[in-house]
Amino acid sequence: MTKVKVKAKGDREFVITRRFKAPRELVFDAMTKPTLIKKWLNGPPGWTMTACKVDLRVGGKFRYVWKNQSGQGMALGGVYKEIKRPERLVNTELFDDPWYDGDALSTTVLTEKNGVTLMTITARYESKKVRDGILASPMEGGLEFSYQQLEELVTAQEKKAKPGNALYTGISEPDKVDAYMKQLKHPLHNLATELRRIILKADKRIGEGIFWNAPTFYFTGEMEPFDPKTYKRYLVGFNFFKQDTLRLIFLRGADVKKRGGLLEGEYKDGRWIALIRNLTDVKNNEKVLTAIIKELIKKIQ
């Protein structure tokens, strides 16, 4: 389905839209039932939703809690103002440790046509300054990552209900990566360009997009339903945090048997990383990197 779109509205609001190839009843339930929410709303790699409480009634409250491997926590809660399953949900939102003033009012509307659900979320904030600050953050990539997990969850549920449904396939957005690379100001820009070429060349079914504010590469071919928390579709992402080292983040690095001395780290969530510092590193590890990508894709299938 189409990727998430975020657009400013008026002075204090922005609108989030995305389509899901599933009935709106499934999408609504996935957004309101704790057992389903915990399968897709886990945040970036390294974070896990540790608590999810939902009292789905007008005046009822919800609360989500996340933690990362370092023990850092984050929590969000709110109150339901309006509920009309499966088409409308209105609630407040407030973080325990907010990084902006005031709370937010979120209105979710689900409309369905020919088995495709359009989700429209209108978020209203205390001021234009708060709204603009949130829009300036790398929010869109994080949203899309979560919504891809939601897409795979509801698609799997729909497939169970109707065994004849087609397998889920991913989409690629090279135009967004092109735009990102064009404006990237980083000493290792040329390394990223060459690594991008190598990764995409490994298999024609590899797609790319911007997640966590950096290029990420993933499998776009047909897949059987799977638990979104496993990040099974994702292959590798770039991390430009350091100026002298380009990190390659392999979300499923633990699945790789032949690491060729390239991968290191062994994080508890299954991540492994590769550290690339110069073009010599790229040249020396091209075959190993290609083999790792191919092995990950083989395990996906």
Backbone as CSV, one residue per row, in Angstrom:
resi,resn,N_x,N_y,N_z,CA_x,CA_y,CA_z,C_x,C_y,C_z
1,MET,0.830,-1.190,0.000,0.000,0.000,0.000,0.880,1.262,0.000
2,THR,0.251,2.428,-0.206,1.009,3.668,-0.216,1.615,3.945,1.149
3,LYS,2.748,4.592,1.145,3.407,4.902,2.404,2.727,6.079,3.090
4,VAL,3.107,6.284,4.343,2.480,7.324,5.147,2.782,8.711,4.580
5,LYS,1.809,9.598,4.695,1.979,10.990,4.292,1.603,11.878,5.470
6,VAL,2.412,12.890,5.717,2.160,13.821,6.814,2.106,15.230,6.242
7,LYS,1.029,15.946,6.539,0.821,17.265,5.948,0.284,18.237,6.995
8,ALA,0.839,19.447,7.019,0.362,20.471,7.948,-1.049,20.898,7.574
9,LYS,-1.828,21.265,8.594,-3.195,21.748,8.392,-3.435,22.903,9.355
10,GLY,-3.767,24.066,8.813,-3.992,25.218,9.669,-2.747,25.581,10.454
11,ASP,-2.940,26.145,11.638,-1.812,26.594,12.455,-1.369,25.578,13.495
12,ARG,-2.279,24.682,13.924,-1.965,23.823,15.071,-2.088,22.332,14.777
13,GLU,-2.418,21.964,13.558,-2.689,20.565,13.258,-1.786,20.040,12.152
14,PHE,-1.647,18.716,12.111,-1.154,18.047,10.913,-1.987,16.787,10.707
15,VAL,-1.985,16.313,9.466,-2.810,15.168,9.088,-1.911,14.043,8.598
16,ILE,-2.124,12.854,9.137,-1.390,11.651,8.744,-2.342,10.768,7.948
17,THR,-1.927,10.329,6.773,-2.759,9.413,5.985,-1.943,8.210,5.532
18,ARG,-2.595,7.076,5.482,-1.977,5.851,4.961,-3.065,4.849,4.626
19,ARG,-2.813,4.042,3.601,-3.755,2.998,3.208,-3.244,1.625,3.638
20,PHE,-4.183,0.753,3.996,-3.885,-0.622,4.381,-4.787,-1.556,3.584
21,LYS,-4.195,-2.614,3.051,-4.977,-3.564,2.263,-5.643,-4.565,3.198
22,ALA,-6.661,-4.080,3.896,-7.389,-4.904,4.865,-8.672,-4.174,5.243
23,PRO,-9.691,-4.899,5.679,-10.935,-4.260,6.128,-10.682,-3.338,7.314
24,ARG,-11.484,-2.296,7.434,-11.244,-1.337,8.511,-11.511,-1.929,9.892
25,GLU,-12.349,-2.963,9.976,-12.564,-3.621,11.266,-11.252,-4.177,11.820
26,LEU,-10.445,-4.775,10.928,-9.162,-5.331,11.361,-8.195,-4.226,11.774
27,VAL,-8.196,-3.136,11.001,-7.302,-2.021,11.322,-7.705,-1.383,12.653
28,PHE,-9.000,-1.175,12.846,-9.485,-0.582,14.095,-9.105,-1.449,15.293
29,ASP,-9.331,-2.749,15.169,-9.006,-3.650,16.279,-7.509,-3.661,16.571
30,ALA,-6.692,-3.613,15.507,-5.236,-3.618,15.696,-4.753,-2.353,16.400
31,MET,-5.566,-1.288,16.337,-5.196,-0.026,16.969,-5.783,0.131,18.368
32,THR,-6.625,-0.827,18.788,-7.309,-0.665,20.077,-7.233,-1.885,20.990
33,LYS,-6.806,-3.033,20.487,-6.709,-4.230,21.321,-5.258,-4.436,21.765
34,PRO,-5.002,-4.490,23.074,-3.625,-4.598,23.581,-2.818,-5.741,22.981
35,THR,-3.429,-6.914,22.811,-2.681,-8.056,22.271,-2.197,-7.788,20.856
36,LEU,-2.937,-6.974,20.107,-2.543,-6.643,18.738,-1.619,-5.427,18.705
37,ILE,-1.899,-4.437,19.532,-1.048,-3.240,19.582,0.405,-3.617,19.857
38,LYS,0.617,-4.567,20.770,1.972,-4.962,21.161,2.716,-5.674,20.037
39,LYS,2.012,-6.058,18.985,2.660,-6.742,17.869,3.195,-5.783,16.815
40,TRP,2.772,-4.522,16.857,3.238,-3.610,15.808,3.762,-2.267,16.323
41,LEU,3.354,-1.835,17.518,3.747,-0.515,17.995,4.930,-0.615,18.960
42,ASN,6.040,-1.150,18.470,7.202,-1.381,19.329,8.289,-0.334,19.197
43,GLY,8.119,0.614,18.282,9.151,1.625,18.125,10.341,1.091,17.347
44,PRO,11.461,1.819,17.354,12.645,1.415,16.589,13.325,0.201,17.194
45,PRO,14.235,-0.437,16.443,14.969,-1.589,16.968,15.655,-1.250,18.286
46,GLY,15.621,-2.189,19.203,16.207,-1.955,20.503,15.195,-1.548,21.546
47,TRP,13.984,-1.176,21.100,12.905,-0.806,22.007,11.832,-1.885,21.996
48,THR,11.177,-2.068,23.122,10.107,-3.054,23.249,8.966,-2.456,24.061
49,MET,7.745,-2.723,23.639,6.596,-2.290,24.423,6.433,-3.249,25.595
50,THR,6.586,-2.735,26.796,6.539,-3.578,27.992,5.185,-3.558,28.683
51,ALA,4.361,-2.571,28.368,3.027,-2.506,28.973,2.065,-1.835,28.012
52,CYS,0.868,-2.364,27.936,-0.162,-1.802,27.065,-1.516,-2.023,27.739
53,LYS,-2.112,-0.944,28.196,-3.410,-1.033,28.859,-4.414,-0.163,28.117
54,VAL,-5.574,-0.730,27.816,-6.607,-0.017,27.069,-7.960,-0.235,27.728
55,ASP,-8.610,0.855,28.103,-9.986,0.816,28.610,-10.846,1.495,27.552
56,LEU,-11.288,0.711,26.563,-11.918,1.258,25.365,-13.379,1.640,25.617
57,ARG,-13.551,2.795,26.188,-14.873,3.388,26.410,-14.678,4.888,26.533
58,VAL,-15.716,5.647,26.258,-15.615,7.097,26.395,-15.297,7.437,27.848
59,GLY,-14.226,8.164,28.061,-13.757,8.461,29.409,-12.722,7.472,29.909
60,GLY,-12.575,6.348,29.200,-11.577,5.353,29.559,-10.182,5.815,29.168
61,LYS,-9.180,5.200,29.769,-7.802,5.609,29.528,-6.997,4.507,28.838
62,PHE,-5.933,4.926,28.152,-4.963,3.971,27.608,-3.572,4.394,28.070
63,ARG,-2.666,3.436,28.106,-1.283,3.732,28.501,-0.341,2.744,27.836
64,TYR,0.700,3.270,27.184,1.730,2.464,26.548,3.069,2.764,27.227
65,VAL,3.855,1.723,27.456,5.187,1.894,28.046,6.201,1.133,27.200
66,TRP,7.319,1.791,26.884,8.400,1.164,26.124,9.700,1.243,26.920
67,LYS,10.598,0.303,26.653,11.942,0.347,27.230,12.946,-0.102,26.183
68,ASN,14.180,0.431,26.286,15.231,-0.036,25.385,16.244,-0.861,26.161
69,GLN,17.273,-1.337,25.464,18.244,-2.234,26.087,19.079,-1.552,27.160
70,SER,19.154,-0.225,27.101,19.923,0.514,28.103,19.112,0.788,29.362
71,GLY,17.853,0.373,29.337,17.000,0.595,30.494,16.227,1.895,30.458
72,GLN,16.418,2.680,29.390,15.664,3.919,29.253,14.198,3.602,28.987
73,GLY,13.324,4.422,29.522,11.901,4.186,29.351,11.192,5.355,28.700
74,MET,10.026,5.077,28.150,9.185,6.101,27.543,7.740,5.646,27.711
75,ALA,6.862,6.571,28.050,5.470,6.197,28.277,4.536,7.259,27.715
76,LEU,3.410,6.803,27.205,2.404,7.674,26.599,1.030,7.237,27.076
77,GLY,0.185,8.194,27.396,-1.166,7.858,27.827,-2.168,8.862,27.306
78,GLY,-3.442,8.570,27.545,-4.481,9.484,27.101,-5.854,9.013,27.516
79,VAL,-6.857,9.793,27.130,-8.252,9.516,27.470,-9.072,9.463,26.186
80,TYR,-9.940,8.463,26.074,-10.811,8.344,24.910,-11.983,9.318,25.031
81,LYS,-12.179,10.137,23.998,-13.253,11.124,23.976,-14.437,10.678,23.120
82,GLU,-14.150,9.879,22.107,-15.201,9.413,21.196,-14.779,8.081,20.594
83,ILE,-15.699,7.129,20.533,-15.407,5.807,19.972,-16.584,5.375,19.110
84,LYS,-16.307,5.064,17.863,-17.339,4.548,16.964,-16.696,3.486,16.077
85,ARG,-16.681,2.251,16.559,-16.062,1.172,15.813,-16.886,0.876,14.568
86,PRO,-16.238,0.689,13.406,-14.786,0.691,13.159,-14.337,1.947,12.428
87,GLU,-15.049,3.057,12.601,-14.773,4.196,11.732,-14.147,5.425,12.378
88,ARG,-14.253,5.563,13.708,-13.790,6.827,14.299,-13.312,6.621,15.738
89,LEU,-12.208,7.305,16.057,-11.634,7.225,17.400,-11.011,8.587,17.726
90,VAL,-11.425,9.173,18.852,-10.881,10.464,19.276,-10.307,10.304,20.679
91,ASN,-9.072,10.743,20.870,-8.435,10.613,22.189,-7.372,11.682,22.397
92,THR,-7.073,11.943,23.664,-5.956,12.828,23.994,-4.680,11.998,24.051
93,GLU,-3.525,12.670,23.978,-2.225,12.003,24.078,-1.274,12.876,24.883
94,LEU,-0.562,12.262,25.817,0.414,13.000,26.612,1.513,12.052,27.080
95,PHE,2.774,12.402,26.789,3.914,11.610,27.250,4.174,11.873,28.731
96,ASP,4.701,10.872,29.421,5.073,11.062,30.824,6.147,12.138,30.962
97,ASP,7.096,12.128,30.045,8.150,13.149,30.012,8.058,13.882,28.678
98,PRO,7.089,14.767,28.542,6.844,15.411,27.246,7.995,16.307,26.814
99,TRP,8.283,16.297,25.524,9.313,17.172,24.980,8.684,18.374,24.271
100,TYR,7.373,18.530,24.452,6.677,19.701,23.923,5.593,20.102,24.925
101,ASP,5.126,21.359,24.820,4.137,21.877,25.762,2.734,21.360,25.452
102,GLY,1.989,21.052,26.525,0.593,20.669,26.360,0.408,19.247,25.878
103,ASP,-0.856,18.838,25.787,-1.153,17.517,25.251,-1.657,17.652,23.821
104,ALA,-1.974,16.529,23.205,-2.456,16.518,21.826,-3.843,15.895,21.788
105,LEU,-4.616,16.283,20.795,-5.911,15.656,20.545,-5.823,14.955,19.200
106,SER,-6.029,13.651,19.201,-5.892,12.838,17.992,-7.250,12.315,17.548
107,THR,-7.588,12.554,16.287,-8.842,12.059,15.710,-8.515,11.111,14.563
108,THR,-8.876,9.851,14.720,-8.611,8.831,13.701,-9.905,8.475,12.988
109,VAL,-9.874,8.533,11.660,-11.032,8.164,10.844,-10.600,7.076,9.867
110,LEU,-11.350,5.980,9.811,-11.067,4.870,8.901,-12.196,4.751,7.890
111,THR,-11.848,4.823,6.606,-12.827,4.630,5.537,-12.356,3.487,4.652
112,GLU,-13.280,2.689,4.167,-12.916,1.500,3.399,-13.562,1.510,2.023
113,LYS,-12.782,1.097,1.014,-13.287,0.977,-0.348,-12.576,-0.180,-1.030
114,ASN,-13.351,-1.134,-1.523,-12.810,-2.301,-2.231,-11.754,-3.039,-1.411
115,GLY,-12.009,-3.182,-0.122,-11.103,-3.937,0.731,-9.858,-3.196,1.164
116,VAL,-9.757,-1.908,0.829,-8.612,-1.086,1.221,-9.084,-0.015,2.202
117,THR,-8.397,0.091,3.320,-8.768,1.058,4.359,-7.854,2.276,4.310
118,LEU,-8.470,3.448,4.236,-7.727,4.705,4.325,-7.792,5.194,5.766
119,MET,-6.639,5.319,6.388,-6.540,5.856,7.743,-6.180,7.333,7.666
120,THR,-6.966,8.170,8.315,-6.684,9.603,8.385,-6.646,10.014,9.849
121,ILE,-5.484,10.463,10.310,-5.326,10.906,11.693,-5.038,12.403,11.693
122,THR,-5.878,13.159,12.381,-5.659,14.594,12.540,-5.193,14.851,13.968
123,ALA,-3.997,15.379,14.108,-3.418,15.651,15.432,-3.382,17.159,15.664
124,ARG,-3.946,17.598,16.785,-3.994,19.025,17.114,-3.178,19.297,18.374
125,TYR,-2.336,20.345,18.312,-1.430,20.649,19.417,-1.727,22.023,20.015
126,GLU,-1.034,22.333,21.099,-1.320,23.549,21.861,-1.007,24.818,21.086
127,SER,0.011,24.762,20.239,0.423,25.966,19.512,1.054,25.600,18.176
128,LYS,1.203,26.598,17.330,1.867,26.407,16.044,3.329,26.020,16.252
129,LYS,3.959,26.604,17.266,5.356,26.296,17.560,5.536,24.817,17.877
130,VAL,4.649,24.271,18.694,4.720,22.847,19.040,4.498,22.000,17.799
131,ARG,3.459,22.323,17.038,3.148,21.557,15.820,4.327,21.558,14.853
132,ASP,4.902,22.728,14.623,6.015,22.839,13.680,7.248,22.086,14.175
133,GLY,7.471,22.099,15.490,8.607,21.368,16.047,8.485,19.875,15.841
134,ILE,7.278,19.357,15.980,7.049,17.924,15.776,7.197,17.569,14.300
135,LEU,6.687,18.425,13.430,6.823,18.180,11.993,8.281,18.197,11.553
136,ALA,9.110,18.970,12.236,10.526,19.072,11.870,11.335,17.869,12.339
137,SER,10.771,17.058,13.210,11.471,15.865,13.706,11.418,14.757,12.655
138,PRO,12.268,13.708,12.786,12.232,12.580,11.835,11.061,11.640,12.112
139,MET,9.892,12.227,12.307,8.711,11.470,12.703,8.204,10.543,11.603
140,GLU,8.246,11.026,10.360,7.608,10.290,9.270,8.196,8.899,9.069
141,GLY,9.535,8.792,9.135,10.163,7.486,8.964,9.790,6.519,10.060
142,GLY,9.734,7.017,11.299,9.342,6.160,12.413,7.910,5.695,12.296
143,LEU,7.025,6.606,11.861,5.624,6.235,11.659,5.503,5.143,10.605
144,GLU,6.191,5.331,9.486,6.062,4.353,8.402,6.578,2.988,8.817
145,PHE,7.651,2.974,9.603,8.154,1.681,10.069,7.079,0.964,10.877
146,SER,6.448,1.667,11.805,5.392,1.050,12.616,4.204,0.644,11.756
147,TYR,3.856,1.500,10.797,2.687,1.188,9.971,2.949,0.017,9.027
148,GLN,4.200,-0.200,8.667,4.486,-1.408,7.884,4.277,-2.651,8.737
149,GLN,4.616,-2.558,10.022,4.349,-3.683,10.921,2.838,-3.890,11.066
150,LEU,2.100,-2.789,11.156,0.639,-2.875,11.233,0.075,-3.480,9.954
151,GLU,0.611,-3.052,8.812,0.167,-3.592,7.518,0.340,-5.107,7.470
152,GLU,1.495,-5.573,7.886,1.773,-7.002,7.833,0.901,-7.779,8.817
153,LEU,0.608,-7.158,9.949,-0.256,-7.803,10.938,-1.675,-7.977,10.407
154,VAL,-2.268,-6.899,9.886,-3.658,-6.998,9.418,-3.756,-7.817,8.136
155,THR,-2.689,-7.787,7.320,-2.687,-8.619,6.118,-2.674,-10.091,6.493
156,ALA,-1.878,-10.435,7.505,-1.832,-11.825,7.971,-3.184,-12.250,8.519
157,GLN,-3.854,-11.365,9.247,-5.171,-11.694,9.785,-6.196,-11.857,8.671
158,GLU,-6.101,-11.005,7.673,-7.019,-11.105,6.538,-6.785,-12.397,5.769
159,LYS,-5.526,-12.784,5.651,-5.207,-14.032,4.947,-5.781,-15.236,5.686
160,LYS,-5.750,-15.193,7.022,-6.332,-16.284,7.800,-7.830,-16.369,7.572
161,ALA,-8.453,-15.198,7.469,-9.901,-15.178,7.264,-10.268,-15.603,5.851
162,LYS,-9.401,-15.263,4.885,-9.654,-15.602,3.484,-8.388,-16.230,2.915
163,PRO,-8.256,-17.554,2.972,-7.030,-18.241,2.563,-6.579,-17.939,1.142
164,GLY,-7.476,-17.474,0.285,-7.101,-17.239,-1.101,-6.428,-15.906,-1.345
165,ASN,-6.283,-15.072,-0.327,-5.690,-13.755,-0.507,-4.244,-13.851,-0.985
166,ALA,-3.810,-12.827,-1.719,-2.430,-12.792,-2.211,-1.465,-12.563,-1.058
167,LEU,-0.221,-12.985,-1.257,0.808,-12.756,-0.251,1.143,-11.268,-0.185
168,TYR,1.663,-10.843,0.967,2.017,-9.439,1.151,3.307,-9.116,0.405
169,THR,3.329,-7.991,-0.281,4.546,-7.527,-0.945,4.869,-6.114,-0.473
170,GLY,6.163,-5.813,-0.387,6.578,-4.490,0.055,6.708,-3.528,-1.108
171,ILE,6.969,-2.254,-0.805,7.142,-1.232,-1.830,8.469,-0.529,-1.602
172,SER,8.995,0.071,-2.674,10.276,0.755,-2.593,10.093,2.222,-2.957
173,GLU,10.867,3.103,-2.306,10.784,4.531,-2.590,12.177,5.111,-2.840
174,PRO,12.785,4.760,-3.973,14.125,5.262,-4.273,14.186,6.776,-4.406
175,ASP,13.064,7.405,-4.793,13.064,8.857,-4.941,13.338,9.553,-3.610
176,LYS,12.808,8.977,-2.525,13.052,9.565,-1.205,14.506,9.376,-0.779
177,VAL,15.079,8.231,-1.138,16.487,8.005,-0.807,17.374,8.920,-1.653
178,ASP,17.017,9.103,-2.926,17.765,10.030,-3.786,17.783,11.433,-3.178
179,ALA,16.611,11.886,-2.732,16.505,13.227,-2.150,17.321,13.329,-0.861
180,TYR,17.280,12.272,-0.070,18.042,12.247,1.187,19.538,12.338,0.897
181,MET,20.003,11.515,-0.052,21.429,11.485,-0.361,21.895,12.807,-0.971
182,LYS,21.010,13.450,-1.710,21.371,14.717,-2.343,21.654,15.800,-1.306
183,GLN,20.891,15.792,-0.213,21.080,16.834,0.803,21.998,16.404,1.955
184,LEU,22.471,15.145,1.913,23.299,14.623,2.999,24.657,15.322,3.061
185,LYS,24.959,15.884,4.219,26.261,16.506,4.435,27.000,15.666,5.481
186,HIS,27.787,14.732,4.999,28.514,13.822,5.885,29.835,13.463,5.217
187,PRO,30.917,13.403,5.977,32.233,13.100,5.386,32.277,11.786,4.610
188,LEU,31.413,10.837,4.949,31.443,9.523,4.309,30.303,9.346,3.306
189,HIS,29.873,10.450,2.723,28.793,10.410,1.732,29.115,9.446,0.595
190,ASN,30.367,9.486,0.111,30.741,8.624,-1.018,30.702,7.143,-0.640
191,LEU,31.004,6.830,0.618,30.913,5.436,1.070,29.466,4.972,1.044
192,ALA,28.569,5.835,1.513,27.148,5.490,1.540,26.623,5.257,0.127
193,THR,27.066,6.082,-0.812,26.633,5.927,-2.202,27.075,4.581,-2.767
194,GLU,28.322,4.209,-2.505,28.841,2.937,-3.013,28.179,1.751,-2.318
195,LEU,27.960,1.838,-1.021,27.299,0.753,-0.289,25.855,0.585,-0.759
196,ARG,25.205,1.684,-1.034,23.829,1.612,-1.562,23.808,0.836,-2.871
197,ARG,24.772,1.124,-3.741,24.851,0.422,-5.029,25.056,-1.077,-4.824
198,ILE,25.954,-1.434,-3.921,26.260,-2.845,-3.669,25.047,-3.581,-3.111
199,ILE,24.376,-2.956,-2.158,23.218,-3.598,-1.521,22.097,-3.826,-2.526
200,LEU,21.774,-2.805,-3.312,20.676,-2.930,-4.277,21.008,-3.928,-5.384
201,LYS,22.292,-4.058,-5.706,22.708,-4.984,-6.763,22.600,-6.440,-6.331
202,ALA,22.574,-6.683,-5.022,22.580,-8.059,-4.510,21.339,-8.843,-4.909
203,ASP,20.205,-8.167,-5.063,18.959,-8.852,-5.437,17.972,-7.804,-5.958
204,LYS,17.350,-8.083,-7.102,16.446,-7.104,-7.714,15.193,-6.853,-6.886
205,ARG,14.938,-7.698,-5.903,13.749,-7.515,-5.060,14.027,-6.669,-3.822
206,ILE,15.217,-6.132,-3.711,15.544,-5.269,-2.572,14.985,-3.872,-2.821
207,GLY,14.233,-3.374,-1.852,13.698,-2.025,-1.922,14.416,-1.127,-0.931
208,GLU,14.137,0.166,-1.008,14.779,1.123,-0.115,13.802,2.226,0.264
209,GLY,14.045,2.804,1.417,13.221,3.901,1.902,13.944,4.603,3.036
210,ILE,13.309,5.604,3.616,13.902,6.346,4.725,13.194,5.968,6.014
211,PHE,13.941,5.343,6.935,13.429,4.994,8.255,14.452,5.450,9.291
212,TRP,13.969,5.952,10.441,14.853,6.488,11.483,15.804,7.525,10.893
213,ASN,15.248,8.285,9.937,15.978,9.396,9.328,17.247,8.969,8.597
214,ALA,17.231,7.785,7.983,18.384,7.312,7.207,17.918,6.236,6.224
215,PRO,18.666,6.012,5.132,18.294,4.963,4.181,18.276,3.582,4.825
216,THR,17.243,2.819,4.510,17.081,1.452,5.001,16.689,0.575,3.823
217,PHE,17.177,-0.666,3.825,16.962,-1.574,2.700,16.214,-2.813,3.180
218,TYR,15.286,-3.281,2.365,14.399,-4.362,2.790,13.927,-5.168,1.583
219,PHE,13.408,-6.351,1.865,12.923,-7.266,0.832,11.510,-6.859,0.425
220,THR,11.258,-6.742,-0.880,9.930,-6.328,-1.349,9.157,-7.462,-2.024
221,GLY,9.742,-8.663,-2.070,9.048,-9.779,-2.708,7.908,-10.320,-1.861
222,GLU,7.188,-11.291,-2.407,6.066,-11.884,-1.693,6.543,-12.650,-0.464
223,MET,5.761,-12.532,0.611,6.113,-13.198,1.860,4.878,-13.787,2.508
224,GLU,5.079,-14.913,3.165,4.016,-15.471,3.992,3.838,-14.575,5.218
225,PRO,2.656,-14.566,5.828,2.450,-13.775,7.044,3.461,-14.147,8.130
226,PHE,3.896,-13.145,8.906,4.861,-13.382,9.970,4.636,-12.364,11.080
227,ASP,5.235,-12.613,12.217,5.123,-11.712,13.356,5.906,-10.433,13.049
228,PRO,5.249,-9.257,12.966,5.952,-8.022,12.631,7.091,-7.688,13.585
229,LYS,7.030,-8.157,14.825,8.069,-7.839,15.807,9.417,-8.448,15.436
230,THR,9.432,-9.404,14.500,10.691,-10.032,14.102,11.459,-9.205,13.076
231,TYR,10.849,-8.140,12.530,11.488,-7.307,11.504,11.986,-8.160,10.335
232,LYS,11.249,-9.201,10.004,11.732,-10.194,9.048,12.029,-9.607,7.676
233,ARG,11.295,-8.607,7.247,11.486,-8.042,5.916,12.761,-7.198,5.815
234,TYR,13.225,-6.654,6.916,14.305,-5.666,6.890,15.688,-6.313,6.825
235,LEU,16.558,-5.734,5.988,17.890,-6.279,5.747,18.969,-5.465,6.452
236,VAL,19.092,-4.196,6.090,20.170,-3.377,6.645,19.805,-1.901,6.524
237,GLY,20.290,-1.111,7.466,20.065,0.329,7.425,21.347,1.086,7.705
238,PHE,21.418,2.327,7.239,22.577,3.180,7.484,22.396,3.944,8.797
239,ASN,23.513,4.247,9.452,23.516,5.096,10.636,24.680,6.066,10.506
240,PHE,24.375,7.369,10.458,25.394,8.401,10.239,25.754,9.144,11.520
241,PHE,25.539,8.527,12.673,25.757,9.209,13.950,27.202,9.686,14.104
242,LYS,28.158,8.856,13.704,29.567,9.232,13.831,30.081,9.816,12.517
243,GLN,30.965,10.789,12.634,31.495,11.453,11.452,32.582,10.643,10.754
244,ASP,33.244,9.745,11.479,34.354,8.996,10.887,34.014,7.537,10.595
245,THR,32.780,7.136,10.876,32.384,5.741,10.681,30.937,5.663,10.215
246,LEU,30.716,4.891,9.159,29.351,4.620,8.711,28.944,3.260,9.268
247,ARG,27.905,3.250,10.062,27.432,1.999,10.643,26.352,1.381,9.761
248,LEU,26.487,0.091,9.515,25.433,-0.675,8.852,24.729,-1.476,9.938
249,ILE,23.434,-1.247,10.100,22.665,-1.914,11.146,21.884,-3.069,10.531
250,PHE,22.244,-4.285,10.900,21.545,-5.485,10.429,20.558,-5.910,11.517
251,LEU,19.278,-5.628,11.294,18.271,-5.908,12.320,18.176,-7.392,12.632
252,ARG,18.473,-8.230,11.635,18.404,-9.686,11.836,19.782,-10.317,11.673
253,GLY,20.803,-9.605,12.112,22.169,-10.107,11.978,22.395,-11.434,12.664
254,ALA,21.604,-11.705,13.703,21.753,-12.976,14.423,21.420,-14.168,13.541
255,ASP,20.663,-13.931,12.455,20.298,-15.021,11.543,21.435,-15.397,10.600
256,VAL,22.455,-14.546,10.516,23.551,-14.769,9.569,24.575,-15.725,10.171
257,LYS,24.883,-16.788,9.451,25.862,-17.776,9.924,27.276,-17.445,9.447
258,LYS,27.401,-16.976,8.203,28.714,-16.662,7.646,28.905,-15.144,7.645
259,ARG,29.486,-14.637,8.719,29.605,-13.188,8.881,30.896,-12.636,8.282
260,GLY,31.836,-13.492,7.952,33.048,-13.087,7.263,33.872,-12.038,7.980
261,GLY,33.730,-11.946,9.295,34.475,-10.952,10.047,33.935,-9.539,9.918
262,LEU,32.819,-9.376,9.190,32.271,-8.038,8.959,31.342,-7.589,10.082
263,LEU,30.540,-8.505,10.601,29.534,-8.142,11.600,30.071,-8.267,13.018
264,GLU,29.610,-7.375,13.871,29.995,-7.413,15.280,28.858,-6.854,16.129
265,GLY,28.937,-7.087,17.426,27.974,-6.485,18.331,27.117,-7.454,19.095
266,GLU,26.381,-8.293,18.411,25.492,-9.287,19.015,24.602,-8.670,20.106
267,TYR,23.746,-7.747,19.695,22.795,-7.156,20.636,21.720,-8.172,21.006
268,LYS,21.087,-7.953,22.159,20.098,-8.903,22.651,18.897,-9.044,21.721
269,ASP,18.568,-7.989,20.974,17.402,-8.049,20.097,17.720,-8.650,18.733
270,GLY,18.939,-9.174,18.552,19.290,-9.828,17.295,20.056,-8.957,16.326
271,ARG,20.245,-7.685,16.652,20.998,-6.796,15.763,22.492,-7.117,15.771
272,TRP,23.112,-6.951,14.623,24.570,-6.922,14.513,24.909,-5.703,13.663
273,ILE,26.128,-5.191,13.794,26.505,-4.012,13.024,27.816,-4.251,12.287
274,ALA,27.997,-3.475,11.213,29.268,-3.457,10.488,29.768,-2.018,10.496
275,LEU,31.055,-1.828,10.727,31.650,-0.496,10.784,32.494,-0.266,9.534
276,ILE,32.111,0.739,8.746,32.806,1.051,7.498,33.424,2.437,7.627
277,ARG,34.754,2.525,7.421,35.446,3.795,7.660,36.019,4.429,6.400
278,ASN,36.217,3.632,5.341,36.796,4.188,4.122,36.452,3.294,2.939
279,LEU,36.818,3.743,1.744,36.496,2.991,0.532,37.244,1.667,0.467
280,THR,38.392,1.589,1.125,39.112,0.311,1.180,38.286,-0.722,1.932
281,ASP,37.657,-0.295,3.036,36.759,-1.192,3.774,35.628,-1.681,2.873
282,VAL,35.091,-0.762,2.084,33.989,-1.127,1.185,34.459,-2.167,0.174
283,LYS,35.592,-1.907,-0.462,36.116,-2.815,-1.483,36.451,-4.184,-0.903
284,ASN,37.099,-4.198,0.250,37.516,-5.465,0.858,36.337,-6.310,1.333
285,ASN,35.220,-5.659,1.626,34.077,-6.380,2.198,32.887,-6.503,1.254
286,GLU,33.062,-6.107,-0.006,31.930,-6.144,-0.939,31.358,-7.551,-1.090
287,LYS,32.219,-8.548,-1.269,31.737,-9.921,-1.457,31.055,-10.448,-0.194
288,VAL,31.633,-10.135,0.952,31.044,-10.588,2.219,29.686,-9.932,2.435
289,LEU,29.603,-8.615,2.185,28.341,-7.892,2.350,27.270,-8.453,1.428
290,THR,27.632,-8.702,0.183,26.675,-9.267,-0.771,26.200,-10.642,-0.315
291,ALA,27.121,-11.454,0.178,26.765,-12.799,0.651,25.822,-12.728,1.852
292,ILE,26.062,-11.778,2.747,25.198,-11.621,3.918,23.788,-11.223,3.493
293,ILE,23.692,-10.276,2.567,22.378,-9.842,2.068,21.641,-11.014,1.436
294,LYS,22.341,-11.787,0.614,21.718,-12.936,-0.047,21.275,-13.990,0.974
295,GLU,22.071,-14.198,2.009,21.700,-15.171,3.038,20.444,-14.725,3.783
296,LEU,20.362,-13.433,4.096,19.181,-12.917,4.789,17.927,-13.075,3.934
297,ILE,18.054,-12.802,2.637,16.904,-12.950,1.740,16.497,-14.412,1.629
298,LYS,17.480,-15.292,1.548,17.180,-16.728,1.470,16.406,-17.188,2.699
299,LYS,16.772,-16.663,3.868,16.076,-17.044,5.099,14.666,-16.459,5.140
300,ILE,14.472,-15.316,4.501,13.133,-14.728,4.425,12.197,-15.654,3.673
301,GLN,12.704,-16.236,2.598,11.870,-17.086,1.743,11.718,-18.484,2.332
